[in-house]
Amino acid sequence: MVYRKSNALQAEAGLSYHPKINVGRGATELREHEQNNARDGDVVHLTTHKTVKTRFMGRELSFRLSHALFSSNSIDEGTEFLLKTIAQRILSASEAGPDASVATVMDIGCGTGVLGISVASRIPNAHLFARDRDALALAFTRRNAMENGILADAVDTGPALLLDREDRRADLVLCNYPAKTGMPVMTAAIPWLAALCTPTGVVALVIVQTLADDVRQLLGENQLEITYEEHRARYSVYHFRRSAHAVADAGTPTDEEARSELPPPYVRNRKPTFSTVWGLPNFDQPEFGLSLALKAVSSVKLREPCLFWEPGQGHAAREFILSHRPEKGPLLAGRDVLALRVTAQNCRAVRREPRDVVCLASIVSLTGHVPEGSLQSLVVHWDPVPQCPMEAEFWSAASTLLQRGGTVVVWSASTHIHRLLERNSGFSLVNSRKARGTRCVVLKKG
């Protein structure tokens, strides 16, 4: 599916932005440019919770896990279940080695990379395509692939959503399907997954048991052939492929989709000037912390250029545009492709094209993509990774990016803001608001 690409920020008024990851299109145009960036490794190191060891088809593997990503304490049951069926039904365990017909593997929603890396480790000269909406997940996948002996040029990572246009095709498509995408997305995702396969390729899917009947019905409706299925109390696995009669396409958009940054099934509530999506909070009304941030954004003078980190559904960025009427839209940055896409769309709905849209693994990575002292304002939803203190890194990034006299607006749980302020250096507190366990503060750089 084709989506309009955000315009890159042009050099202006002394601003000259570094190359960055643009999230306006599908995965093939969203290549991670951080693969050789030292900050990528730093972020993974800072946010690693533990390393776990496992075996797949006789090979010892180890994986870094993070509290910021799915299944932070162990390899989850669904992944282990799917790998068991792949080993038994798709990859040959004979002396001849893995099935030679599998040369390319695509891991959709890769997380820390356990599925794709495990399978690729058993296929000589395999090429792995890993896709996830979270840039931190992609950073972990790259690191885990390297630490398990998979060469960097054999791993292709890219931030993407389910249903994005994808020009690559794979012999084996893997997916531990996220259960909370909503039925409209899942309805479109099942044939889309099949369309990612080569003509003889197979999809190996694991799904929570409560959705198993829905998936089976969708497979039938789309004339997809089930080659194997297995069920447990909590999970179901389906291996399926396109039949001779099935028509599936992962690259042809409808007219509506061609006009939109977002695959339409993601949209939960659509209004003329503001839309919200499945899979992100605040889809009906702003929670308390965000409400405090909206008051701050509307009442504090925020000068351009202004960058929003982790913009969510886009409430605060939209409020900035409506309250301050900037000549150009804000910069948008964060880990989550979905949040960046919906925020960009909501900015355009009030007639401001984002200056740029950048998908990065951490706010620490901003200093490698935005020139020093180039921002006047920084608006941040601070959502720290549990047990990974990064307050000092936050202030270092803010100090590097902002000009003297620049403004920071940051909101989070009150305890998180308290810890953040304890490490503050070089910023003066201008305003503070609290409500029901949340807090929003405004500070200026001295």
C-alpha positions as CSV (number, residue, x, y, z in Angstrom):
1,M,0.0,0.0,0.0
2,V,1.4,3.4,-1.0
3,Y,1.4,6.3,1.4
4,R,2.5,9.9,0.8
5,K,6.0,10.6,2.0
6,S,6.5,13.5,4.4
7,N,8.6,16.4,3.0
8,A,12.1,16.5,4.4
9,L,12.9,19.6,6.3
10,Q,14.8,22.0,4.0
11,A,17.9,23.8,5.2
12,E,16.7,27.1,6.5
13,A,17.6,29.8,9.0
14,G,20.8,27.9,9.9
15,L,19.1,24.6,10.2
16,S,20.7,21.7,8.3
17,Y,19.2,18.4,9.3
18,H,21.1,15.1,9.1
19,P,19.9,12.1,7.2
20,K,17.0,10.4,9.0
21,I,14.4,7.8,8.8
22,N,11.2,9.1,7.2
23,V,8.0,7.3,8.2
24,G,5.7,8.5,5.4
25,R,5.8,5.3,3.3
26,G,5.9,1.6,3.7
27,A,8.7,-0.6,4.9
28,T,10.7,-0.7,1.7
29,E,11.2,3.1,1.9
30,L,11.7,3.0,5.7
31,R,15.1,1.5,5.9
32,E,16.9,2.1,9.2
33,H,19.9,4.3,8.7
34,E,21.2,3.7,12.2
35,Q,22.7,0.3,11.6
36,N,26.3,1.7,11.9
37,N,25.3,4.3,14.5
38,A,27.0,3.8,17.8
39,R,24.0,5.3,19.6
40,D,22.0,2.2,18.5
41,G,24.2,0.0,20.6
42,D,24.2,2.5,23.5
43,V,20.4,2.5,23.6
44,V,20.2,-1.3,23.5
45,H,22.8,-1.5,26.3
46,L,20.9,1.0,28.4
47,T,17.5,-0.7,28.0
48,T,18.5,-4.3,28.2
49,H,16.8,-6.0,31.2
50,K,18.3,-9.4,30.9
51,T,19.8,-11.9,28.4
52,V,18.2,-15.4,28.1
53,K,19.5,-18.5,26.5
54,T,17.5,-20.9,24.4
55,R,18.0,-23.7,21.9
56,F,16.5,-24.1,18.4
57,M,17.0,-27.3,16.4
58,G,20.1,-28.0,18.4
59,R,21.7,-24.6,18.2
60,E,22.4,-22.5,21.3
61,L,21.1,-18.9,21.0
62,S,20.9,-16.0,23.4
63,F,18.6,-12.9,23.3
64,R,18.7,-9.6,25.0
65,L,15.2,-8.6,26.4
66,S,13.9,-5.3,27.5
67,H,11.1,-4.0,29.8
68,A,10.3,-1.6,27.0
69,L,9.3,-4.5,24.6
70,F,7.0,-7.5,24.5
71,S,8.0,-10.5,26.8
72,S,10.7,-8.8,28.9
73,N,11.5,-11.7,31.2
74,S,11.5,-14.8,29.0
75,I,10.7,-16.0,25.5
76,D,6.9,-16.1,25.4
77,E,4.9,-19.3,25.1
78,G,3.4,-18.3,21.8
79,T,6.8,-17.8,20.2
80,E,8.1,-21.1,21.5
81,F,5.0,-22.9,20.3
82,L,5.4,-21.4,16.8
83,L,9.1,-22.3,16.6
84,K,8.3,-25.9,17.6
85,T,5.9,-26.3,14.7
86,I,8.3,-24.6,12.2
87,A,11.1,-27.0,13.3
88,Q,8.8,-30.0,12.9
89,R,6.8,-29.1,9.8
90,I,8.7,-26.6,7.7
91,L,12.5,-27.0,8.4
92,S,13.8,-30.4,7.9
93,A,15.5,-32.0,10.9
94,S,17.1,-34.7,8.8
95,E,20.9,-35.0,8.2
96,A,20.4,-33.1,4.9
97,G,19.8,-30.0,7.0
98,P,17.1,-27.4,6.7
99,D,14.8,-27.3,3.7
100,A,16.8,-25.7,0.9
101,S,13.6,-24.1,-0.5
102,V,13.6,-21.6,2.4
103,A,16.2,-18.9,1.7
104,T,14.4,-15.8,2.7
105,V,12.6,-15.2,6.0
106,M,10.4,-12.3,7.0
107,D,9.5,-11.6,10.6
108,I,6.5,-9.3,10.9
109,G,6.2,-7.6,14.3
110,C,9.7,-8.9,15.1
111,G,10.1,-7.5,18.6
112,T,13.5,-8.5,19.9
113,G,13.9,-10.8,16.9
114,V,13.5,-14.2,18.5
115,L,11.4,-15.8,15.7
116,G,13.3,-14.5,12.7
117,I,16.8,-15.0,14.2
118,S,16.1,-18.5,15.4
119,V,14.8,-19.6,12.0
120,A,17.5,-17.8,10.0
121,S,20.2,-19.3,12.2
122,R,19.3,-22.8,10.8
123,I,19.2,-21.8,7.2
124,P,22.6,-21.5,5.4
125,N,23.0,-18.0,3.7
126,A,19.5,-17.0,4.8
127,H,18.4,-13.4,4.4
128,L,16.2,-12.0,7.2
129,F,13.7,-9.2,6.7
130,A,12.5,-7.8,10.1
131,R,9.6,-5.4,10.4
132,D,8.2,-3.7,13.5
133,R,6.4,-0.5,14.4
134,D,8.8,0.2,17.3
135,A,12.3,1.4,16.4
136,L,13.7,0.1,19.7
137,A,12.5,-3.4,18.8
138,L,14.5,-3.1,15.5
139,A,17.6,-2.0,17.4
140,F,17.3,-5.1,19.6
141,T,16.8,-7.3,16.6
142,R,19.9,-6.0,14.9
143,R,22.0,-6.5,18.1
144,N,20.6,-9.9,18.8
145,A,21.2,-11.0,15.2
146,M,24.8,-9.8,15.5
147,E,25.4,-11.6,18.8
148,N,24.0,-14.8,17.4
149,G,26.4,-14.8,14.4
150,I,24.1,-13.5,11.7
151,L,26.0,-11.0,9.4
152,A,24.7,-7.5,9.3
153,D,24.3,-7.5,5.5
154,A,22.0,-10.5,5.9
155,V,19.5,-8.6,8.1
156,D,17.2,-6.0,6.6
157,T,15.3,-4.1,9.3
158,G,12.6,-1.4,8.7
159,P,10.0,0.4,10.8
160,A,6.5,-0.5,9.4
161,L,2.9,-1.2,10.2
162,L,0.8,-4.2,9.4
163,L,-0.7,-3.6,6.0
164,D,2.1,-1.3,4.8
165,R,3.3,-1.7,1.2
166,E,6.1,-4.2,1.1
167,D,7.9,-5.0,-2.1
168,R,10.0,-7.8,-0.6
169,R,8.8,-11.4,-0.7
170,A,9.9,-14.3,1.5
171,D,9.8,-18.1,1.4
172,L,8.7,-18.1,5.0
173,V,6.7,-15.3,6.7
174,L,6.6,-15.4,10.5
175,C,4.2,-13.6,12.8
176,N,3.3,-13.7,16.4
177,Y,0.2,-11.7,15.8
178,P,-0.5,-8.8,18.2
179,A,-3.9,-9.4,19.7
180,K,-5.0,-5.8,20.3
181,T,-4.8,-4.4,16.7
182,G,-8.6,-4.6,16.4
183,M,-10.7,-6.7,14.1
184,P,-10.6,-4.4,11.1
185,V,-6.8,-4.6,11.0
186,M,-6.8,-8.4,11.5
187,T,-9.3,-8.8,8.7
188,A,-7.0,-7.1,6.3
189,A,-3.8,-8.5,7.7
190,I,-4.5,-12.2,7.0
191,P,-4.5,-11.9,3.2
192,W,-1.8,-9.3,3.4
193,L,0.5,-11.8,5.2
194,A,-0.1,-14.4,2.5
195,A,0.7,-11.8,-0.2
196,L,4.2,-11.3,1.4
197,C,5.1,-14.9,0.4
198,T,6.9,-16.1,-2.7
199,P,4.6,-18.2,-5.0
200,T,5.6,-21.4,-3.0
201,G,6.0,-19.6,0.3
202,V,4.3,-20.2,3.6
203,V,3.0,-18.1,6.5
204,A,3.6,-19.4,10.0
205,L,1.3,-17.5,12.4
206,V,0.6,-17.8,16.1
207,I,-2.4,-16.2,17.6
208,V,-4.1,-16.1,21.1
209,Q,-6.7,-18.8,21.4
210,T,-9.6,-16.3,21.7
211,L,-9.0,-15.2,18.1
212,A,-8.3,-18.6,16.6
213,D,-11.9,-19.1,15.2
214,D,-11.8,-15.6,13.6
215,V,-8.5,-16.4,11.9
216,R,-9.8,-19.7,10.6
217,Q,-12.8,-18.0,9.2
218,L,-10.7,-15.3,7.5
219,L,-8.4,-18.0,6.0
220,G,-11.4,-19.6,4.4
221,E,-12.9,-16.4,3.2
222,N,-9.7,-15.5,1.5
223,Q,-9.2,-18.9,-0.1
224,L,-6.0,-19.5,1.8
225,E,-4.8,-23.1,2.2
226,I,-4.1,-24.3,5.7
227,T,-1.1,-26.6,5.5
228,Y,-0.9,-27.3,9.2
229,E,-2.7,-26.2,12.4
230,E,-2.2,-27.0,16.1
231,H,-4.0,-25.7,19.2
232,R,-3.2,-25.3,22.8
233,A,-5.1,-23.8,25.8
234,R,-3.8,-20.3,25.2
235,Y,-2.5,-20.2,21.6
236,S,-3.2,-21.5,18.1
237,V,-0.8,-22.0,15.2
238,Y,-1.7,-21.9,11.6
239,H,0.6,-22.5,8.6
240,F,-1.0,-21.3,5.4
241,R,-0.3,-20.2,1.9
242,R,-2.1,-18.9,-1.1
243,S,-4.1,-21.5,-3.1
244,A,-4.3,-21.5,-6.8
245,H,-7.5,-19.5,-6.6
246,A,-6.5,-17.0,-4.0
247,V,-5.9,-13.4,-5.0
248,A,-3.8,-11.5,-2.5
249,D,-1.7,-8.4,-2.9
250,A,0.5,-6.6,-0.5
251,G,1.3,-3.7,-2.8
252,T,-1.8,-2.4,-4.5
253,P,-3.6,0.4,-2.6
254,T,-7.3,1.4,-2.9
255,D,-7.9,5.1,-3.8
256,E,-8.6,5.9,-0.1
257,E,-5.4,4.2,1.0
258,A,-3.3,5.9,-1.6
259,R,-4.4,9.3,-0.1
260,S,-3.7,8.3,3.5
261,E,-0.6,8.0,5.7
262,L,-2.4,5.3,7.6
263,P,-3.9,2.1,6.4
264,P,-7.6,2.8,6.9
265,P,-8.4,-0.2,9.1
266,Y,-6.3,1.3,11.8
267,V,-8.5,4.3,12.1
268,R,-10.9,4.0,15.1
269,N,-12.5,7.4,15.3
270,R,-12.5,9.7,12.3
271,K,-13.4,13.4,12.4
272,P,-12.7,16.2,9.8
273,T,-9.8,17.6,11.7
274,F,-8.7,14.8,14.1
275,S,-8.6,11.0,13.9
276,T,-7.6,8.4,16.4
277,V,-6.4,4.8,15.9
278,W,-6.5,1.4,17.4
279,G,-3.4,0.5,19.4
280,L,-2.6,3.8,21.0
281,P,-4.1,5.3,24.3
282,N,-6.3,8.4,24.4
283,F,-8.4,7.3,21.5
284,D,-11.7,8.7,23.0
285,Q,-10.5,11.5,25.3
286,P,-7.2,12.8,26.7
287,E,-6.1,11.2,30.0
288,F,-5.1,13.5,32.9
289,G,-1.4,13.9,32.1
290,L,-2.2,14.7,28.4
291,S,-4.9,17.2,29.5
292,L,-2.2,19.0,31.6
293,A,0.1,19.0,28.6
294,L,-2.6,20.5,26.3
295,K,-3.1,23.4,28.8
296,A,0.7,24.0,28.9
297,V,1.1,23.8,25.1
298,S,-1.8,26.3,24.5
299,S,-0.7,28.8,27.2
300,V,3.1,28.8,27.0
301,K,4.8,30.6,24.2
302,L,6.4,27.8,22.1
303,R,8.7,29.1,19.4
304,E,9.7,27.4,16.2
305,P,11.2,25.0,15.4
306,C,9.3,22.8,17.9
307,L,9.8,19.1,18.2
308,F,7.3,16.6,19.7
309,W,8.8,13.4,21.1
310,E,6.4,10.4,21.4
311,P,3.4,12.4,20.1
312,G,0.8,9.7,20.7
313,Q,-2.4,10.3,18.7
314,G,-1.3,13.9,18.0
315,H,-3.4,15.9,20.5
316,A,-0.5,18.1,21.7
317,A,0.9,18.7,18.2
318,R,-2.5,19.7,16.9
319,E,-3.0,22.1,19.9
320,F,0.4,23.7,19.2
321,I,-0.7,24.4,15.6
322,L,-4.1,25.7,16.6
323,S,-2.9,27.9,19.5
324,H,0.3,29.3,18.0
325,R,-0.4,29.3,14.2
326,P,3.2,28.5,13.3
327,E,4.4,29.1,9.8
328,K,5.4,25.5,9.4
329,G,4.3,22.3,11.2
330,P,6.3,20.8,14.1
331,L,9.0,18.1,13.9
332,L,7.7,14.7,15.0
333,A,10.0,12.0,16.5
334,G,9.6,8.9,18.5
335,R,9.9,5.1,18.6
336,D,6.4,4.2,17.4
337,V,5.6,4.4,13.6
338,L,1.8,4.3,14.3
339,A,2.0,7.3,16.6
340,L,4.1,9.3,14.1
341,R,1.8,8.4,11.2
342,V,-1.5,9.4,13.0
343,T,0.1,12.6,14.4
344,A,1.4,13.6,10.9
345,Q,-2.1,13.0,9.5
346,N,-3.7,15.1,12.2
347,C,-1.2,17.9,11.6
348,R,-2.2,17.9,7.9
349,A,-5.9,18.0,8.9
350,V,-5.3,21.5,10.4
351,R,-3.2,22.5,7.3
352,R,0.3,22.2,8.6
353,E,2.7,19.7,7.0
354,P,5.2,18.3,9.6
355,R,8.7,19.7,9.1
356,D,9.9,16.1,9.3
357,V,9.0,12.8,10.8
358,V,11.7,10.7,12.4
359,C,11.6,7.2,13.8
360,L,14.3,6.5,16.4
361,A,15.0,4.0,19.1
362,S,15.4,6.6,21.9
363,I,15.3,10.3,22.6
364,V,19.1,9.9,23.1
365,S,19.3,9.2,19.3
366,L,17.9,12.6,18.5
367,T,21.3,14.2,19.0
368,G,22.6,12.3,16.0
369,H,19.8,13.5,13.7
370,V,19.0,17.0,14.8
371,P,21.8,19.6,14.8
372,E,23.0,21.0,18.1
373,G,21.2,24.1,19.3
374,S,18.7,24.0,16.4
375,L,15.4,23.8,18.4
376,Q,13.5,26.5,20.2
377,S,10.9,24.2,21.8
378,L,10.8,20.5,22.9
379,V,7.5,18.8,23.9
380,V,8.0,15.4,25.5
381,H,5.8,12.6,26.7
382,W,8.3,11.0,29.1
383,D,7.7,7.3,29.4
384,P,10.9,5.8,30.9
385,V,11.7,2.1,30.6
386,P,11.3,0.4,34.0
387,Q,14.6,-0.2,35.8
388,C,16.5,1.7,33.2
389,P,17.2,5.2,34.6
390,M,17.8,7.5,31.6
391,E,17.1,10.9,33.3
392,A,20.7,12.1,32.8
393,E,20.5,11.2,29.1
394,F,17.3,13.1,28.7
395,W,18.8,16.3,30.1
396,S,21.9,15.9,28.0
397,A,19.8,15.5,24.8
398,A,17.6,18.5,25.7
399,S,20.6,20.7,26.5
400,T,22.3,19.7,23.2
401,L,19.2,20.3,21.0
402,L,17.8,23.5,22.5
403,Q,19.0,27.0,22.0
404,R,19.7,29.1,25.0
405,G,16.3,30.3,26.4
406,G,14.6,27.3,24.7
407,T,11.5,25.7,26.3
408,V,10.8,22.2,27.4
409,V,7.3,20.9,28.1
410,V,7.3,17.4,29.6
411,W,4.6,15.3,31.2
412,S,4.3,11.9,32.8
413,A,3.4,10.2,36.0
414,S,4.3,12.4,39.0
415,T,6.9,10.0,40.2
416,H,8.7,9.9,36.8
417,I,8.7,13.7,36.7
418,H,10.0,13.9,40.3
419,R,13.0,11.7,39.3
420,L,13.5,13.7,36.2
421,L,13.7,17.0,38.0
422,E,16.1,15.5,40.6
423,R,18.7,15.2,37.7
424,N,17.9,18.5,36.1
425,S,20.9,20.6,35.3
426,G,20.9,23.9,33.5
427,F,17.1,24.3,33.2
428,S,14.8,26.6,35.4
429,L,11.3,25.5,36.3
430,V,8.7,27.9,34.9
431,N,5.4,26.1,35.6
432,S,4.1,22.9,37.1
433,R,0.7,21.3,37.1
434,K,-0.5,18.1,38.8
435,A,-3.7,16.0,38.5
436,R,-4.5,12.5,39.8
437,G,-1.0,11.1,39.9
438,T,0.3,12.9,36.7
439,R,2.3,16.0,36.3
440,C,3.3,18.4,33.6
441,V,6.3,20.8,33.9
442,V,7.6,23.7,31.8
443,L,11.3,24.6,31.9
444,K,13.6,27.0,30.2
445,K,17.2,26.4,29.3
446,G,19.5,28.9,31.0
